[in-house]
Amino acid sequence: MASRTASLHSSTTPPYAPFLSHMPPPADSWIEVETTPLEYRLNIRLPGFKRDGITLSTKRRRILHIVADSWPDPDPSPRSSNPNPGESSTSHSGGHFERRISFGYDADLVGVRAEFDGEILKIVVPRRQGLSGAMAPFL
């Protein structure tokens, strides 16, 4: 039985394609945070990702969880390349981006707004007025 188990694990590729990509985020992705008296603004560069592969969620009313996944193009032929040169192309090796950002008690995570233009994810987190304990987001 031990030899059978060893032969099952000696395979170099799994017999299935992983559901979530374990690729690192693109090297040219970044996060920019701007704090104003009324809101927190986050700009996140996500080249090669699509809108339907991005998820925002909140935890404990203080943590914003951002997850983006991109999968490799199954048909890397020239006809599958992006016909719109101004938009991000998905013909790459895929990637995974994940960040948890902690906010102070003044952040109103119920009122979060986000938009994605194909490269930059813009997130706006309103701030509650008159609360003590305000602090800058912790990345």
Legacy VTK file of the C-alpha trace (Angstrom):
# vtk DataFile Version 3.0
C-alpha trace
ASCII
DATASET POLYDATA
POINTS 139 float
0.000 0.000 0.000
2.871 2.384 0.769
4.327 1.938 -2.721
0.940 2.743 -4.275
0.671 5.934 -2.200
4.175 6.968 -3.199
3.390 6.458 -6.885
0.252 8.586 -6.575
2.232 11.502 -5.138
5.173 11.222 -7.534
3.189 12.762 -10.383
4.552 16.168 -11.398
1.178 17.699 -12.293
-2.100 17.296 -10.430
-4.894 15.414 -12.233
-7.096 18.519 -11.911
-6.795 22.245 -12.521
-6.852 24.221 -9.262
-9.989 26.316 -8.777
-8.132 29.324 -7.379
-4.899 30.507 -8.868
-1.879 30.323 -6.587
0.086 32.670 -8.803
1.427 35.831 -7.116
-0.136 39.187 -7.970
1.377 40.996 -10.935
4.627 42.738 -10.026
3.224 46.070 -11.196
0.179 46.017 -8.884
0.110 48.545 -6.040
-2.136 50.223 -3.449
-2.436 53.958 -2.858
-4.378 55.294 0.161
-5.622 58.851 0.530
-7.319 60.092 3.688
-9.643 63.097 3.670
-11.873 64.421 6.469
-14.907 62.776 4.831
-13.587 59.510 3.393
-10.765 57.077 2.777
-9.880 56.576 -0.909
-8.023 53.468 -2.035
-6.651 53.098 -5.557
-5.429 49.616 -6.372
-3.738 48.800 -9.672
-4.814 45.363 -10.869
-3.528 44.851 -14.420
-4.829 41.735 -16.156
-7.837 41.282 -13.859
-11.509 41.478 -14.831
-14.377 43.022 -12.889
-16.103 39.666 -12.349
-12.947 38.282 -10.717
-12.855 40.936 -7.952
-14.603 40.568 -4.583
-14.881 43.024 -1.690
-16.134 41.971 1.718
-16.100 43.392 5.228
-15.330 41.707 8.523
-16.133 42.901 12.025
-17.110 46.335 10.664
-13.435 47.366 10.585
-11.704 45.150 8.016
-12.057 45.447 4.247
-11.084 42.223 2.467
-10.132 42.613 -1.206
-9.668 39.509 -3.366
-8.974 39.407 -7.102
-8.366 36.295 -9.174
-7.386 35.951 -12.789
-7.050 32.704 -14.691
-4.777 31.886 -17.616
-6.234 32.314 -21.083
-7.188 28.800 -22.235
-6.564 29.736 -25.882
-3.418 31.906 -26.188
-3.759 32.139 -29.984
-3.623 35.606 -31.604
-7.374 35.606 -32.331
-8.116 35.444 -28.579
-6.068 38.571 -27.854
-7.881 41.679 -26.709
-9.365 43.584 -29.689
-9.492 46.801 -27.632
-5.916 48.045 -27.135
-6.965 50.440 -24.335
-8.251 47.628 -22.109
-6.278 45.122 -20.082
-5.714 41.816 -21.818
-6.307 38.536 -20.029
-3.835 36.495 -22.092
-1.363 35.962 -19.271
-0.533 33.296 -16.746
-3.174 34.298 -14.190
-2.738 35.680 -10.719
-4.159 36.174 -7.248
-4.331 39.436 -5.278
-5.536 39.514 -1.678
-5.334 42.197 1.005
-7.028 42.835 4.334
-7.130 46.496 5.316
-8.016 47.462 8.890
-9.721 50.795 9.544
-10.439 52.818 12.669
-13.903 53.012 14.189
-14.700 56.095 12.106
-14.842 54.056 8.864
-18.371 53.305 7.644
-17.795 49.997 5.873
-21.530 49.651 5.209
-21.293 52.565 2.758
-18.300 51.326 0.729
-18.394 52.176 -2.992
-16.110 50.716 -5.653
-15.533 50.942 -9.385
-13.097 49.196 -11.700
-11.984 50.597 -15.063
-10.089 47.511 -16.234
-6.849 48.478 -14.507
-7.509 50.611 -11.403
-9.913 49.561 -8.653
-11.146 52.700 -6.872
-12.678 52.171 -3.437
-14.270 54.896 -1.308
-14.922 54.269 2.389
-16.975 57.055 4.034
-15.916 58.291 7.468
-18.351 58.805 10.332
-18.096 62.304 11.721
-17.520 63.086 15.397
-16.069 59.735 16.446
-12.910 59.453 18.465
-10.519 56.631 17.784
-9.976 57.610 14.169
-6.819 56.232 12.673
-5.285 55.737 9.266
-5.959 52.415 7.513
-3.517 49.647 8.345
-2.426 47.658 5.295
LINES 1 140
139 0 1 2 3 4 5 6 7 8 9 10 11 12 13 14 15 16 17 18 19 20 21 22 23 24 25 26 27 28 29 30 31 32 33 34 35 36 37 38 39 40 41 42 43 44 45 46 47 48 49 50 51 52 53 54 55 56 57 58 59 60 61 62 63 64 65 66 67 68 69 70 71 72 73 74 75 76 77 78 79 80 81 82 83 84 85 86 87 88 89 90 91 92 93 94 95 96 97 98 99 100 101 102 103 104 105 106 107 108 109 110 111 112 113 114 115 116 117 118 119 120 121 122 123 124 125 126 127 128 129 130 131 132 133 134 135 136 137 138
